[in-house]
Amino acid sequence: MKAWAITLSWLTLLTVMLVVAFVVKQPALNNDILALLPKSEPRLQQVEEHFFSANKQQLSFSFSGENNTEAYDEMLSWLAGKNIQPRFTLPKIETLADFYSQYAGYLLAPEYQQSLREPKVFEQYYLGQLSQIADPFVSSTINQDPTLSTASFLRHVLANIQQFELQDGRITANYQGEDYLLLFVNSTNNAFSINKAIALNDEILTKLTQLESQYPNTTVHYSGALFHTAANAKQAKFEMTLFGSLSLVALFIMVVWVFRSVNALWLASVTVVSAALGGSIVLVSLFNQIHVLTLVFAVTLIGIAIDYAFHGMLDLTQHKSGFSRGLKLALALSLLTTTMGYASLFFSPVQLLTQVGVFVVAGLVTAWFSTRFLLPHWQNKLTVIQSANHLTLSLSKQLQKVNEYKTALIIGLLVLLSVFTLLKPPVVNDDVKLLNASPKALMDNEALHMALLGKDNGQIMILFAENAQQLLEKQETLKSKINEYKGKAVMLSDLVPSTHRQRENKADLLTHQAAINIVSQMTANPVQFSQSTLTLETALDSALAPLIHNQVFINNSFLASWFMVTGVEKQQLKQWAAADSDLIVYDKVALITDGLSHYSQSLLVTLLIAMTFAVLLFTFKFGFKTACKQGLILALTLTAVLLLCSLIQSQLSIFNLLGCLLILALAIDYLVFYQINKLVPSNVLAISLSAASSMWVFGMLAVSKTPAIFSFGLTVLVGLMCIYILAPLSVALPNNKEK
């Protein structure tokens, strides 16, 4: 009864702590793929969050084929019923005309300025404009600005910024000879709550299926971050449930077969549950948002934590008075090395990996504590089935025979790996696109919509400045360069010229008095111009705001604006950016790939440091000769893992290197237990059970559809096989004659 009371009290304490952590922190579970990526430098990160927060909520639909108009209207009406409104609502021309007319004389279109040079040319130009009195630009501005400079400017602006044609209020586009109707809407702000994202995704897909059934000759494509979120969340939830369930089933089978005891199964479960609770407590306490993929990776904790339970329970069956001194030492060294391996993930630029590191380290410490202080209370209730002892004894003898040939085996493996490395050296590819787990159909839809938007060959650029006028002047200078290269770009300065440019326009207009006199004569009234210039602050608080709000970011330290450039080679844009520290050629994929590349290099360094630390630890505890043998085993294992994974995958990723980090930690565990307890049957049985449970868990990860999880699982699975075979070769047997 005492054992039950202590164990239940321990689990109750952990459960209460987790509940308190949840109540206090109230963490959110999310599946936003962008949240996994390395963060940019602070200034750029602020700009990203502003410019692309709206894009994260955008849903895009395209309708083609017969009855696309009917399908479009029905979808628009259905979305409105869900309070999902169109994203783009352009101000009316009359509203813009009233706003810009307040600054008559300061805003000039290029063709208007050109006509000012010759009075006769201007007269013809002006009469031509007057004759188009039905033109909405002329009719909306002539009363406030009889020079029609505002009408000309407004026409020029809208012609440049309007990338689509409108047909009865619907955005249209033609791509490869086919007409499309485009619908852009904003989902609700909480759409990235996983359950809500999945629910909305399912409702939309059901509606689209109904539309395609109702209009069989109409094709509807859809895209948006919400659909990626839902697809990845469903896959992650499925894998998390499947992998966790199968891991527990495998654990049940192994424990029951070896111990034939409900108590042993209970203790193994207590260790795993304690690890999960301990990891969750720390994870919830440190992070406000927890990514769902963290929980998928965290399933691996089952395979590691159960090692402690297996070693502890088998040791207790061999000794009458608690744990042996050797096991205590081995558990402590195992905890130290494994936690150090996972602790290196704390500094990862990818938050997913940081969360996995925190969860596993906290979980392992809790599992160690549970094993070390709870299991001894159950010692008299543990037994090992005789058939398991016989099997382990036979396996131990086989390992001893293999150990006799270790020199030849190691030399042969060295030669084989060297030849393989020369013939097919492993290649690390850190392209972030390789980590995309979204369905192919969804990716194809994204590509189609980018092409329809004309953004499939454009390049985003970001410009920083200290104040609004500096930003606008820099944009105007850059726009001139882009025009020289026959490129195109819609910039903030197109809608709000700098004060310097506006004053130049006014001076230019006043210089050509003859042109102004023509207007006076035709209108029989003197021409009067505005006395105030248009500022960015005024524009942001006007009818113009919907057109410019998402193009500019303002805080107390700096301003930034983003725009897309087409028609200019990327290399040329990079040259301009290299000459101006405030100009960035923004390529998020390239930035992330570069960040992952640097992290891959740091991981390789981390592996070398960890191996060096392990060898020093082995030297201190077991002597220099033994440390050299164990260091060689570690090196052979990691090399074999990388080469085999490279052969299977054709190229390696950062997650293969992360898998190597875990393999290194597990390999050190095995080497420590073998060195302390040798090839005695109970030790071989514990390591075999640990390896089998870990292979089962990581083997399941190796069939994941998520590329990152697949690479990680495959690496650890292959590594476990390698270290299980190679680790016994480090043991020096009594009177051993090496052949």
C-alpha positions in Angstrom: 0.0 0.0 0.0 2.9 2.3 0.7 4.2 1.9 -2.8 0.8 2.7 -4.3 0.3 5.7 -2.1 3.7 7.2 -3.0 3.3 6.6 -6.7 -0.3 8.0 -6.8 0.8 11.0 -4.8 3.6 11.7 -7.3 1.3 11.5 -10.3 -1.3 13.7 -8.5 1.4 16.3 -7.8 2.5 16.4 -11.4 -1.1 16.6 -12.6 -1.9 19.5 -10.3 1.2 21.4 -11.4 0.2 20.9 -15.0 -3.4 22.1 -14.4 -2.0 25.2 -12.5 0.4 25.9 -15.4 -2.5 25.7 -17.9 -4.7 28.0 -15.9 -2.0 30.6 -15.3 -0.5 30.6 -18.8 -3.5 29.5 -20.9 -1.3 28.4 -23.9 -2.7 28.2 -27.4 -2.0 25.2 -29.7 -1.3 26.3 -33.3 -0.2 24.9 -36.6 0.9 28.1 -38.3 3.8 26.9 -40.5 5.3 30.4 -40.5 5.7 30.1 -36.7 8.3 27.3 -37.3 10.7 29.3 -39.3 13.7 31.1 -38.0 13.0 34.7 -37.0 14.5 37.6 -39.0 16.5 40.4 -37.4 14.3 42.6 -35.2 13.7 45.5 -37.6 12.8 43.2 -40.5 10.7 41.0 -38.2 8.5 44.0 -37.2 8.0 44.8 -40.9 7.1 41.2 -41.7 4.5 41.0 -39.0 2.8 44.2 -40.2 2.9 43.5 -44.0 2.0 39.9 -43.9 -0.4 39.6 -41.0 -3.2 40.4 -43.3 -1.9 38.0 -46.0 -2.1 35.2 -43.4 -5.8 35.7 -43.1 -6.4 36.0 -46.9 -8.3 33.3 -48.7 -8.2 33.3 -52.5 -10.6 31.7 -55.0 -10.6 31.5 -58.8 -13.5 30.5 -60.9 -13.1 29.4 -64.5 -15.3 27.7 -67.1 -19.0 28.0 -67.8 -21.2 29.4 -65.1 -18.2 30.9 -63.3 -20.2 34.0 -62.6 -23.0 32.1 -60.9 -20.5 30.1 -58.9 -18.6 33.3 -57.9 -21.8 35.1 -56.8 -23.0 32.1 -54.8 -19.7 31.7 -53.1 -19.5 35.4 -52.3 -23.0 35.3 -50.7 -22.2 32.2 -48.7 -18.9 33.7 -47.3 -20.8 36.9 -46.4 -23.1 34.7 -44.4 -20.1 33.5 -42.5 -19.0 37.2 -41.9 -16.1 36.7 -44.3 -15.8 39.9 -46.3 -14.0 40.8 -49.5 -10.5 42.0 -48.8 -10.2 44.6 -51.6 -12.7 47.4 -51.6 -11.4 50.4 -53.7 -12.7 53.8 -52.8 -15.0 55.4 -55.3 -13.4 57.8 -57.9 -15.5 60.7 -56.6 -14.2 60.1 -53.1 -10.6 60.1 -54.3 -11.2 63.1 -56.5 -12.5 65.1 -53.5 -9.4 64.2 -51.5 -6.8 64.9 -54.2 -8.4 68.1 -55.3 -7.4 69.7 -52.0 -3.8 69.7 -53.3 -4.4 71.0 -56.8 -1.2 72.3 -58.3 1.1 70.0 -56.3 0.1 66.7 -58.0 1.1 66.3 -61.6 1.0 63.3 -63.9 4.0 62.9 -66.3 1.9 63.5 -69.4 0.5 66.7 -67.9 3.9 68.0 -67.1 5.1 67.2 -70.6 2.2 69.2 -72.2 3.2 72.3 -70.2 6.4 72.8 -72.2 4.6 74.3 -75.2 1.4 76.5 -74.9 -0.1 75.1 -78.1 0.5 71.5 -77.0 -1.0 72.2 -73.6 -4.0 73.9 -75.3 -4.7 70.8 -77.4 -4.2 68.6 -74.4 -6.5 70.7 -72.2 -9.2 70.9 -74.9 -9.0 67.1 -75.4 -9.6 66.6 -71.6 -12.5 69.1 -71.6 -14.2 67.2 -74.5 -14.3 64.1 -72.3 -16.6 65.7 -69.8 -18.3 62.3 -69.3 -14.9 60.9 -68.1 -15.3 60.3 -64.4 -11.9 61.7 -63.6 -12.7 65.0 -65.4 -16.3 65.3 -64.1 -15.3 64.6 -60.5 -12.5 67.2 -60.3 -13.2 70.0 -62.7 -15.2 72.1 -60.2 -12.4 72.0 -57.6 -9.5 72.1 -60.0 -10.3 73.6 -63.5 -6.7 73.0 -64.6 -7.5 69.3 -64.7 -4.1 68.5 -63.2 -5.9 66.5 -60.5 -7.9 64.6 -63.1 -4.8 63.7 -65.0 -2.9 62.7 -61.8 -5.8 60.5 -60.6 -6.2 58.8 -63.9 -2.4 58.1 -64.0 -2.4 56.8 -60.4 -5.3 54.4 -60.8 -4.0 53.1 -64.2 -0.7 52.2 -62.5 -2.1 50.6 -59.3 -5.0 48.7 -60.9 -3.5 45.4 -61.8 -6.8 43.8 -62.8 -9.8 44.5 -64.9 -13.2 44.8 -63.3 -16.3 43.2 -64.9 -19.5 44.2 -63.1 -17.6 44.7 -59.9 -15.7 41.3 -60.2 -12.0 41.0 -60.6 -11.1 39.2 -63.8 -7.8 37.9 -65.2 -6.8 35.9 -68.3 -4.1 33.2 -68.0 -3.0 31.0 -70.9 -6.1 31.8 -72.9 -8.6 31.1 -70.1 -10.7 33.7 -68.2 -10.8 33.6 -64.5 -12.9 35.5 -61.9 -10.9 36.2 -58.7 -12.3 36.5 -55.2 -10.1 37.6 -52.3 -11.6 37.5 -48.8 -10.2 37.8 -45.2 -11.0 35.1 -42.8 -11.6 35.9 -39.1 -8.6 36.8 -36.9 -8.9 33.6 -34.9 -8.8 31.3 -37.9 -5.5 30.0 -36.9 -6.9 28.3 -33.8 -6.5 24.7 -34.9 -10.0 23.5 -34.3 -11.5 26.6 -35.8 -9.2 26.4 -38.8 -10.1 22.8 -39.5 -13.8 23.6 -39.0 -13.8 26.5 -41.4 -11.6 24.6 -43.9 -14.1 21.7 -43.9 -17.1 24.0 -44.3 -15.4 25.8 -47.3 -14.4 22.6 -49.0 -17.9 21.2 -48.6 -19.3 24.3 -50.2 -16.8 24.1 -53.1 -17.7 20.5 -53.6 -21.4 21.5 -53.7 -20.6 24.3 -56.2 -18.7 22.0 -58.5 -21.6 19.5 -58.4 -24.1 22.2 -59.1 -22.0 23.7 -61.9 -20.1 20.7 -63.4 -18.4 22.8 -66.1 -16.9 25.3 -63.6 -13.6 24.8 -61.9 -12.8 26.4 -58.6 -9.3 26.7 -57.2 -8.6 27.8 -53.6 -5.5 28.8 -51.7 -4.5 30.6 -48.4 -2.6 29.9 -45.2 -5.8 28.6 -43.5 -6.0 25.7 -45.9 -2.3 24.8 -45.2 -2.9 25.1 -41.5 -5.9 22.8 -41.6 -4.2 20.2 -43.8 -1.0 20.1 -41.7 -3.0 20.1 -38.5 -5.1 17.1 -39.6 -1.9 15.2 -40.6 -0.1 16.1 -37.4 -3.1 15.1 -35.2 -3.4 11.8 -37.0 0.2 11.0 -36.7 0.4 12.1 -33.1 -2.5 9.8 -32.2 -1.3 6.9 -34.3 2.3 7.0 -33.3 1.5 7.5 -29.6 -1.1 4.7 -29.6 1.2 2.2 -31.4 4.1 3.2 -29.1 2.0 2.3 -26.1 0.8 -0.9 -27.6 4.5 -1.9 -28.3 5.4 -1.0 -24.8 2.6 -3.1 -23.4 3.6 -6.2 -25.5 7.3 -5.9 -24.5 6.7 -5.4 -20.8 4.1 -8.2 -20.6 6.4 -10.6 -22.5 9.4 -9.9 -20.3 7.9 -9.4 -16.8 4.4 -11.1 -17.1 3.4 -8.6 -14.5 0.7 -5.9 -14.3 3.0 -4.2 -11.8 5.8 -3.9 -14.3 3.4 -2.5 -16.9 2.1 -0.1 -14.3 5.7 1.1 -13.5 6.6 1.5 -17.1 3.4 3.5 -17.7 4.2 5.6 -14.6 7.7 6.4 -16.0 6.3 7.4 -19.4 3.3 9.4 -17.9 5.7 11.2 -15.5 8.0 12.1 -18.3 5.0 13.4 -20.4 3.6 15.4 -17.5 7.0 16.9 -16.5 7.8 17.9 -20.1 4.3 19.4 -20.5 4.6 21.4 -17.2 7.8 23.1 -18.3 6.7 23.6 -21.9 3.4 25.2 -20.9 5.2 27.4 -18.3 7.7 28.8 -20.9 5.7 29.1 -24.1 2.5 31.0 -24.8 1.9 29.1 -28.1 2.8 25.5 -28.6 3.1 24.1 -32.1 1.3 20.9 -32.9 4.4 19.4 -34.5 6.1 19.7 -31.1 3.8 17.1 -29.8 4.5 14.8 -32.8 8.3 15.0 -32.2 7.7 14.7 -28.4 6.2 11.2 -28.9 9.9 10.2 -29.2 10.1 10.8 -25.4 8.3 7.5 -24.9 11.1 5.6 -26.5 13.8 7.3 -24.5 12.1 7.5 -21.1 11.2 3.9 -21.1 14.9 3.1 -21.2 15.2 4.2 -17.5 12.3 2.0 -16.5 13.6 -1.1 -18.3 17.1 -0.7 -16.8 15.7 0.1 -13.3 13.2 -2.8 -13.2 15.7 -5.4 -14.5 18.4 -4.2 -12.1 15.9 -4.6 -9.2 15.2 -8.2 -10.1 18.9 -8.9 -9.8 19.7 -7.2 -6.5 17.9 -7.6 -3.1 18.5 -4.1 -1.6 17.6 -1.5 -4.2 19.5 -0.4 -7.2 23.1 -1.5 -7.7 25.8 1.1 -7.5 26.6 0.5 -11.2 23.0 1.3 -12.3 22.9 4.5 -10.2 26.1 5.7 -11.9 24.9 4.6 -15.4 21.5 6.3 -14.9 23.2 9.6 -13.8 25.7 9.6 -16.7 22.9 8.7 -19.2 20.7 11.5 -18.0 23.6 14.0 -18.1 24.7 13.1 -21.7 21.1 12.8 -23.1 20.0 16.1 -21.6 23.1 17.9 -22.9 22.3 16.6 -26.4 18.8 17.9 -26.3 19.7 21.1 -24.4 21.6 22.2 -27.5 18.2 22.6 -29.2 17.4 25.4 -26.8 19.4 27.7 -29.0 17.8 26.7 -32.3 16.5 29.4 -34.6 13.5 27.2 -35.2 11.0 27.5 -32.4 9.7 23.9 -33.0 13.1 22.5 -32.2 13.4 24.7 -29.1 10.1 23.5 -27.8 11.1 19.8 -28.5 14.3 20.3 -26.6 12.6 21.9 -23.6 9.9 19.2 -23.5 12.3 16.2 -23.8 14.9 17.6 -21.3 12.2 18.3 -18.7 10.6 14.9 -19.4 13.8 13.0 -19.1 14.6 14.6 -15.7 11.2 13.7 -14.5 11.5 10.1 -15.8 14.9 9.8 -14.1 13.5 11.0 -10.8 10.5 8.6 -11.1 12.8 5.7 -11.9 15.3 6.5 -9.2 13.0 7.1 -6.3 9.7 5.3 -7.1 10.7 2.0 -8.6 12.6 0.7 -5.5 9.3 0.7 -3.6 8.0 -1.9 -6.0 11.1 -4.2 -5.9 9.5 -7.2 -4.3 6.7 -7.2 -6.9 9.0 -7.5 -9.9 10.1 -10.8 -11.7 11.5 -11.7 -15.1 10.0 -14.6 -17.1 12.4 -17.5 -17.5 12.1 -17.6 -21.4 13.3 -14.0 -21.5 16.3 -14.9 -19.4 17.1 -17.8 -21.7 16.8 -15.7 -24.8 19.0 -12.9 -23.3 21.6 -15.4 -22.2 21.8 -16.7 -25.8 22.0 -13.2 -27.2 24.7 -12.3 -24.7 26.8 -15.3 -25.8 26.4 -14.2 -29.4 27.5 -10.7 -28.7 30.6 -12.1 -26.9 31.5 -14.1 -29.9 31.1 -11.1 -32.2 33.2 -9.1 -29.8 36.1 -11.5 -30.4 36.3 -10.3 -34.0 35.9 -6.6 -33.3 39.2 -5.5 -34.7 38.5 -7.1 -38.0 35.0 -5.8 -38.1 35.9 -2.2 -37.2 38.7 -2.2 -39.8 36.3 -3.6 -42.5 33.7 -1.0 -41.6 36.3 1.8 -41.8 37.3 0.7 -45.3 33.7 0.3 -46.4 32.7 3.8 -45.2 35.7 5.4 -46.6 35.0 3.9 -50.1 31.4 4.9 -49.9 32.3 8.4 -48.9 34.6 8.8 -51.8 32.0 7.4 -54.3 29.0 9.2 -53.0 29.7 11.9 -50.4 26.7 13.0 -48.4 25.1 16.4 -49.4 23.2 18.6 -47.0 20.4 20.6 -48.7 18.9 23.2 -46.4 16.3 24.5 -48.9 13.3 25.2 -46.8 11.0 24.1 -49.7 12.0 20.5 -49.0 10.3 20.8 -45.6 6.9 21.7 -47.0 4.3 19.0 -46.1 1.3 20.6 -47.7 -0.7 18.6 -50.3 0.5 18.9 -53.9 -3.0 20.1 -55.1 -2.8 23.0 -52.6 0.7 24.0 -53.8 -0.5 23.9 -57.4 -3.4 26.2 -56.5 -0.9 28.6 -54.8 1.2 28.7 -58.0 -1.8 29.3 -60.2 -3.0 32.2 -58.1 0.5 33.7 -58.0 0.5 33.6 -61.8 -3.0 35.1 -62.1 -1.8 38.0 -59.8 1.3 38.5 -62.0 3.6 37.8 -59.0 5.2 34.6 -60.3 8.1 36.6 -61.7 8.1 39.6 -59.4 10.5 40.4 -56.5 9.5 42.0 -53.2 11.7 44.8 -51.9 11.6 46.6 -48.6 12.8 50.1 -48.1 13.6 51.7 -44.7 13.8 55.4 -43.8 14.0 57.6 -40.7 11.0 59.7 -41.6 8.1 59.9 -44.1 9.7 62.4 -46.5 12.9 60.5 -46.6 11.0 57.3 -47.4 9.0 58.9 -50.2 12.1 60.6 -51.8 14.0 57.3 -51.7 11.2 55.6 -53.4 11.0 58.2 -56.1 14.8 57.9 -56.8 14.5 54.1 -57.0 11.4 54.3 -59.2 13.5 56.3 -61.7 16.1 53.6 -61.8 13.4 50.9 -62.3 11.9 52.9 -65.2 15.3 53.2 -66.8 15.5 49.4 -66.9 12.0 49.2 -68.3 10.7 47.6 -65.1 7.5 48.2 -63.2 6.7 48.8 -59.5 3.7 50.2 -57.7 5.0 52.3 -54.8 3.7 54.4 -52.0 5.2 57.5 -53.6 3.0 57.0 -56.7 0.0 57.7 -54.5 1.7 60.2 -52.1 4.5 62.1 -53.8 7.2 63.5 -51.5 6.9 67.2 -50.4 10.0 67.9 -52.4 8.4 66.5 -55.6 5.2 68.3 -54.9 7.0 71.6 -54.5 8.9 71.0 -57.8 5.5 70.3 -59.5 4.1 73.5 -58.2 7.1 75.5 -59.3 7.0 73.8 -62.7 3.3 74.8 -63.1 3.9 78.4 -62.1 6.9 78.7 -64.4 4.7 77.9 -67.4 2.3 80.9 -66.9 1.2 80.7 -70.5 -0.5 77.4 -69.9 -2.2 78.7 -66.8 -3.5 81.7 -68.7 -5.1 79.3 -71.2 -7.1 77.8 -68.4 -8.1 81.2 -67.1 -9.2 82.3 -70.5 -11.3 79.2 -71.1 -12.9 79.2 -67.7 -13.2 83.1 -67.4 -11.9 82.8 -63.9 -8.4 83.2 -62.4 -6.7 79.9 -61.5 -6.1 79.3 -57.8 -3.9 76.6 -56.4 -3.8 74.9 -53.0 -1.4 76.3 -50.4 -0.8 73.0 -48.6 1.0 69.9 -49.6 -0.2 66.3 -49.2 1.6 64.4 -46.4 1.7 60.7 -45.6 0.1 61.3 -42.2 -2.8 63.0 -43.9 -3.2 60.2 -46.5 -3.2 57.5 -43.8 -6.2 59.2 -42.2 -8.2 59.7 -45.4 -10.1 57.8 -48.0 -6.7 56.9 -49.5 -5.9 54.7 -46.4 -7.2 51.4 -47.8 -4.8 51.7 -50.8 -1.7 52.5 -48.7 -2.1 51.1 -45.2 -0.6 47.7 -46.0 2.3 49.3 -47.9 3.8 51.2 -45.0 5.0 50.4 -41.5 5.6 53.2 -39.0 6.9 53.1 -35.4 8.9 55.5 -33.2 12.3 54.3 -34.6 11.8 54.0 -38.4 9.4 53.7 -41.3 9.4 51.0 -43.9 7.5 50.3 -47.2 7.3 47.2 -49.3 6.6 46.9 -53.0 7.0 44.4 -55.8 9.3 45.0 -58.8 8.9 43.2 -62.1 10.9 43.4 -65.3 14.3 44.0 -63.6 16.8 41.1 -63.1 17.2 40.1 -59.5 20.9 40.5 -59.7 20.5 44.1 -60.6 18.1 44.6 -57.6 20.7 43.0 -55.4 23.4 45.5 -56.6 21.1 48.4 -55.7 20.5 46.9 -52.3 24.2 46.3 -51.7 24.8 50.0 -52.3 22.0 51.1 -49.8 21.8 49.5 -46.4 18.2 50.6 -46.1 17.1 48.7 -49.2 16.4 44.9 -49.0 15.7 42.4 -51.7 13.2 40.4 -49.7 13.3 36.7 -50.4 11.9 34.8 -47.4 12.7 31.4 -48.8 16.3 32.4 -49.4 16.6 34.1 -46.0 15.3 31.0 -44.2 17.4 28.6 -46.3 20.5 30.7 -45.5 19.6 30.6 -41.8 19.1 26.8 -41.8 22.5 26.5 -43.6 24.2 28.4 -40.8 22.4 26.3 -38.2 23.4 23.1 -40.0 27.0 24.2 -39.8 26.6 25.0 -36.1 25.0 21.6 -35.6 28.0 19.9 -37.1 30.2 21.9 -34.7 27.8 20.9 -31.8 28.2 17.2 -32.7 32.0 17.5 -32.7 31.9 19.3 -29.3 29.5 16.7 -27.9 31.8 13.9 -29.1 34.8 15.6 -27.6 33.0 16.1 -24.3 31.9 12.4 -24.3 35.5 11.2 -24.9 36.8 13.4 -22.1 34.1 12.0 -19.8 34.9 8.5 -20.8 38.6 9.2 -20.3 38.0 10.6 -16.8 35.7 7.7 -15.8 37.0 4.7 -17.8 40.5 5.5 -18.9 42.1 6.8 -22.1 42.3 3.5 -24.0 38.6 2.7 -23.4 37.7 6.3 -24.3 39.5 6.0 -27.6 37.5 2.8 -28.5 34.2 4.4 -27.5 35.0 7.6 -29.4 35.8 5.4 -32.5 32.4 3.7 -32.1 30.6 7.0 -31.9 32.4 8.3 -35.0 31.7 5.1 -37.0 28.0 5.2 -36.0 27.4 8.8 -37.0 29.3 8.4 -40.3 27.3 5.2 -41.1 24.1 7.0 -40.3 24.7 10.0 -42.5 25.9 7.8 -45.5 22.9 5.4 -45.2 20.4 8.2 -44.9 22.0 10.0 -47.8 21.7 6.9 -49.9 18.0 6.5 -49.0 17.0 10.2 -49.3 19.6 11.2 -51.9 20.3 14.3 -49.8 20.3 15.3 -46.2 18.6 18.1 -44.3 19.0 19.8 -41.0 16.6 17.3 -39.4 19.0 14.5 -40.3 21.7 16.3 -38.3 19.3 16.8 -35.5 18.6 13.1 -35.5 22.4 12.5 -35.3 22.4 14.6 -32.2 19.9 12.3 -30.6 21.7 9.3 -31.8 24.9 10.6 -30.2 23.0 11.0 -26.9 21.5 7.5 -27.1 24.8 6.0 -28.2 26.6 7.4 -25.2 23.9 5.9 -23.0 24.5 2.4 -24.5 28.2 2.7 -24.2 28.0 3.8 -20.6 25.7 0.9 -19.6 27.9 -1.6 -21.5 31.1 -0.3 -20.0 29.7 -0.4 -16.4 27.6 -3.6 -16.6 29.4 -5.4 -19.5 27.6 -8.1 -21.5 25.8 -9.6 -18.5 22.4 -11.0 -19.5 20.3 -8.5 -17.5 22.2 -5.5 -19.1 21.8 -7.0 -22.6 18.1 -7.5 -22.0 17.6 -3.9 -20.8 19.5 -2.4 -23.7 17.7 -4.7 -26.2 14.3 -3.7 -24.8 15.3 0.0 -24.9 16.6 -0.3 -28.4 13.5 -2.2 -29.6 11.1 0.3 -28.0 13.1 3.3 -29.5 13.3 1.6 -32.9 9.6 1.1 -32.9 8.8 4.8 -32.0 11.3 6.3 -34.4 10.5 3.7 -37.1 7.0 5.1 -37.1 8.3 8.6 -37.5 10.2 7.4 -40.5 6.8 6.7 -42.3 5.5 10.2 -41.6 4.3 12.3 -44.5 5.9 15.4 -43.0 9.4 15.6 -44.5 11.0 17.0 -41.4 9.6 14.2 -39.2 10.5 11.6 -41.8 14.1 12.7 -42.0 14.4 12.8 -38.2 12.8 9.4 -37.7 14.8 7.7 -40.4 18.0 9.0 -39.0 17.3 7.9 -35.5 16.0 4.5 -36.7 19.1 3.8 -38.8 21.3 5.1 -36.0 19.7 2.9 -33.4 20.4 -0.2 -35.5 24.0 0.9 -36.0 24.7 1.6 -32.4 23.0 -1.6 -31.2 25.4 -3.6 -33.4 28.5 -1.5 -32.7 28.2 -0.6 -29.0 29.1 -4.1 -27.7 32.4 -3.9 -29.6 33.6 -1.4 -27.1 33.5 -3.8 -24.2 36.8 -5.4 -23.1 36.0 -9.0 -22.1 38.1 -11.0 -19.6 40.9 -13.0 -21.3 39.6 -11.7 -24.7 41.7 -12.8 -27.6 41.0 -10.5 -30.5 41.4 -12.1 -33.9 
